[in-house]
Amino acid sequence: MVFDTETTGLDPLAGDRVIEVACIELHRDLPTGKTFHALIDPERDVPEDSTRVHGMTRADLRGKPRFAEVADALLEFLSDSPLIAHNAPFDFGFINAELDRLSHPPLDHGRMIDTLALAKTRYPGLPNSLDALCRRFGIDLSERTSHNALLDCRLLSDVYVELTGGRQPTLLPEGADGMQASFITYRLLRPRTPVLVRVSPEALARHAEFVARLRDPVWLS
């Protein structure tokens, strides 16, 4: 399950609240087409700095359901699935703060898959924002004029596939639809058996002969 939130600020412990939550269901890294999305009345102001990020004002959210009104539906949708998010501790922190206000148990951090942490491991020292990763993987960002939780989930679904394997449409299962085709991974949907590569004595001898002609070869260090 991929999920994302938009908020009134950066710190739930200082009173910042969730104003949007979105989720996309994945099965074997492919979107099933099932989504959850809700705009939420935060019951407080929305600072201008936050509005510049996601484009939403207090007026946009008046009359929307409060978090208490969507919590049960959200938790039912999330079920017990692993939860994929970019900078996942941020989203977990906000959702858990909202759940705590309702005396609900928190989301288990053992379910967390943080794509930011995955990206930092794979690309240390490089920009690893969602925008940067989309550009790195050639994922279309033309619709992302501001932060939007549901759009960000769709982009992150694609990014997650790239971070954990990659796409190869030629392996598309027969009968899969176009949406699945855009997310297909090159990994087989069952475990693969490693193949032991055996080197012939002749190849080893040629390699030794080649290395012997090198000055201070690292292979002999």
C-alpha positions as CSV (number, residue, x, y, z in Angstrom):
1,M,0.0,0.0,0.0
2,V,1.4,3.4,-1.0
3,F,0.2,6.3,1.0
4,D,0.8,10.1,1.4
5,T,-0.5,13.0,3.5
6,E,-0.6,16.7,3.2
7,T,-0.7,18.8,6.4
8,T,-0.9,22.2,7.9
9,G,2.7,22.2,8.9
10,L,5.7,20.0,9.9
11,D,5.1,19.1,13.5
12,P,2.0,17.1,14.7
13,L,3.2,17.5,18.3
14,A,2.9,21.3,17.9
15,G,-0.7,21.1,16.7
16,D,-0.3,20.6,13.0
17,R,-3.0,18.5,11.4
18,V,-3.6,16.3,8.4
19,I,-5.6,18.0,5.6
20,E,-5.4,15.3,2.9
21,V,-4.7,11.6,2.9
22,A,-4.5,9.2,-0.1
23,C,-3.6,5.6,-0.6
24,I,-3.2,3.3,-3.6
25,E,-3.4,-0.5,-3.2
26,L,-0.6,-2.5,-4.7
27,H,-0.5,-6.3,-5.4
28,R,2.9,-7.7,-6.2
29,D,4.0,-4.1,-6.8
30,L,1.2,-3.5,-9.3
31,P,-1.7,-1.1,-8.7
32,T,-5.0,-2.8,-8.4
33,G,-7.0,0.3,-9.2
34,K,-8.3,0.6,-5.7
35,T,-7.7,4.0,-4.1
36,F,-8.6,5.9,-0.9
37,H,-8.6,9.7,-0.9
38,A,-10.0,12.3,1.4
39,L,-9.7,16.0,2.0
40,I,-10.0,16.8,5.7
41,D,-11.1,19.8,7.7
42,P,-8.1,20.3,10.1
43,E,-10.2,22.4,12.5
44,R,-7.5,25.1,12.6
45,D,-5.9,27.6,10.2
46,V,-3.7,26.6,7.3
47,P,-0.5,28.8,7.3
48,E,0.5,30.5,4.1
49,D,3.8,28.6,4.0
50,S,1.9,25.3,3.9
51,T,-0.5,26.7,1.3
52,R,2.4,27.5,-1.0
53,V,3.4,23.8,-0.9
54,H,0.0,22.1,-1.5
55,G,-2.1,25.0,-2.7
56,M,-4.9,24.5,-0.2
57,T,-6.3,27.2,2.1
58,R,-8.6,27.0,5.2
59,A,-11.5,28.1,2.9
60,D,-10.9,25.1,0.6
61,L,-11.3,22.7,3.6
62,R,-14.3,24.1,5.3
63,G,-17.2,21.6,5.1
64,K,-14.9,18.7,4.5
65,P,-15.1,15.7,6.9
66,R,-12.9,15.8,10.0
67,F,-10.3,13.1,10.5
68,A,-12.6,11.4,13.0
69,E,-15.1,10.9,10.2
70,V,-12.7,9.2,7.8
71,A,-10.5,7.3,10.3
72,D,-12.4,4.0,10.3
73,A,-12.6,3.9,6.5
74,L,-8.9,4.7,6.2
75,L,-7.9,2.0,8.6
76,E,-10.1,-0.5,6.9
77,F,-8.5,0.4,3.5
78,L,-5.0,0.1,5.0
79,S,-5.8,-3.2,6.6
80,D,-2.6,-4.9,7.7
81,S,-0.6,-4.2,4.5
82,P,2.9,-2.9,4.5
83,L,2.8,0.9,4.1
84,I,5.0,2.6,1.5
85,A,5.7,6.4,1.8
86,H,8.4,8.9,0.9
87,N,9.9,10.1,4.2
88,A,7.5,7.6,5.9
89,P,8.3,8.7,9.5
90,F,6.7,12.1,8.7
91,D,3.4,10.5,7.4
92,F,3.3,7.9,10.2
93,G,3.8,10.6,12.8
94,F,0.9,12.7,11.5
95,I,-1.5,9.7,11.1
96,N,-0.6,8.4,14.5
97,A,-1.1,11.8,16.1
98,E,-4.6,11.9,14.6
99,L,-5.3,8.3,15.7
100,D,-4.1,9.2,19.2
101,R,-6.6,12.0,19.4
102,L,-9.3,9.4,18.8
103,S,-7.8,6.9,21.2
104,H,-7.1,4.5,18.3
105,P,-3.9,2.3,18.4
106,P,-1.1,3.7,16.3
107,L,0.1,2.4,13.0
108,D,2.8,-0.2,13.6
109,H,6.2,1.1,12.5
110,G,7.1,-2.4,11.6
111,R,4.8,-2.0,8.5
112,M,6.8,1.0,7.3
113,I,8.7,1.0,4.0
114,D,10.4,4.4,3.5
115,T,11.3,5.1,-0.1
116,L,13.5,8.0,1.0
117,A,15.6,5.7,3.0
118,L,15.8,3.2,0.1
119,A,16.8,6.0,-2.2
120,K,19.5,7.3,0.1
121,T,21.0,3.9,0.3
122,R,21.0,3.4,-3.5
123,Y,22.0,7.0,-4.4
124,P,24.0,8.4,-1.4
125,G,24.9,12.0,-1.7
126,L,22.4,12.7,-4.5
127,P,19.1,14.6,-4.3
128,N,16.4,12.1,-3.4
129,S,13.2,14.1,-3.2
130,L,10.2,12.6,-5.0
131,D,10.7,15.1,-7.8
132,A,14.4,14.3,-8.1
133,L,13.7,10.5,-8.3
134,C,11.0,11.0,-10.9
135,R,13.4,12.9,-13.0
136,R,16.1,10.3,-12.5
137,F,13.8,7.5,-13.6
138,G,12.1,9.4,-16.4
139,I,8.7,9.5,-14.8
140,D,6.4,12.2,-16.1
141,L,6.0,15.2,-13.6
142,S,4.0,17.5,-15.8
143,E,0.9,17.2,-13.6
144,R,2.7,17.9,-10.4
145,T,2.3,21.7,-10.2
146,S,1.8,21.5,-6.4
147,H,1.8,18.7,-3.8
148,N,-1.3,16.5,-4.1
149,A,-1.5,13.3,-2.0
150,L,-3.2,11.1,-4.6
151,L,-1.0,12.2,-7.5
152,D,2.1,11.8,-5.2
153,C,1.0,8.2,-4.5
154,R,0.8,7.5,-8.2
155,L,4.2,8.9,-8.8
156,L,5.6,7.1,-5.7
157,S,4.2,3.8,-6.9
158,D,6.3,4.1,-10.0
159,V,9.3,5.3,-8.1
160,Y,9.0,2.3,-5.7
161,V,9.0,-0.1,-8.6
162,E,12.2,1.5,-9.9
163,L,13.9,1.5,-6.6
164,T,13.2,-2.2,-6.0
165,G,13.8,-3.6,-9.4
166,G,12.7,-1.7,-12.5
167,R,10.2,-2.0,-15.3
168,Q,10.3,-4.1,-18.4
169,P,7.0,-4.0,-20.4
170,T,8.0,-7.1,-22.4
171,L,7.3,-9.2,-19.4
172,L,3.7,-7.9,-19.2
173,P,1.4,-10.8,-18.4
174,E,-1.1,-11.7,-21.1
175,G,-4.4,-9.8,-20.5
176,A,-2.9,-7.1,-18.3
177,D,-4.4,-3.7,-18.8
178,G,-2.6,-0.5,-19.7
179,M,-2.3,0.8,-16.1
180,Q,-0.6,-2.4,-15.1
181,A,1.7,-2.2,-18.1
182,S,3.1,1.1,-16.9
183,F,4.1,-0.4,-13.6
184,I,5.3,-3.9,-14.6
185,T,8.6,-4.9,-13.1
186,Y,11.3,-7.1,-14.6
187,R,11.3,-9.3,-11.5
188,L,9.5,-12.6,-11.8
189,L,6.5,-13.0,-9.4
190,R,8.1,-16.0,-7.8
191,P,11.5,-16.5,-6.2
192,R,14.4,-17.0,-8.6
193,T,17.1,-19.8,-8.2
194,P,20.7,-18.5,-8.3
195,V,22.8,-20.0,-11.1
196,L,26.4,-20.9,-10.3
197,V,28.8,-19.8,-13.0
198,R,31.7,-22.2,-13.4
199,V,34.9,-20.9,-15.0
200,S,36.9,-23.3,-17.1
201,P,40.6,-24.0,-16.3
202,E,41.5,-22.5,-19.8
203,A,39.7,-19.3,-18.9
204,L,41.5,-19.1,-15.5
205,A,44.9,-19.7,-17.2
206,R,44.2,-16.9,-19.7
207,H,43.2,-14.5,-16.9
208,A,46.4,-15.4,-15.0
209,E,48.5,-14.7,-18.1
210,F,46.8,-11.3,-18.6
211,V,47.2,-10.3,-14.9
212,A,50.9,-11.2,-15.0
213,R,51.4,-8.5,-17.7
214,L,50.0,-5.8,-15.6
215,R,52.0,-3.5,-13.3
216,D,50.9,-3.9,-9.6
217,P,47.6,-5.6,-10.4
218,V,45.0,-5.1,-7.6
219,W,44.0,-8.8,-8.1
220,L,47.3,-9.9,-6.5
221,S,47.2,-7.5,-3.6
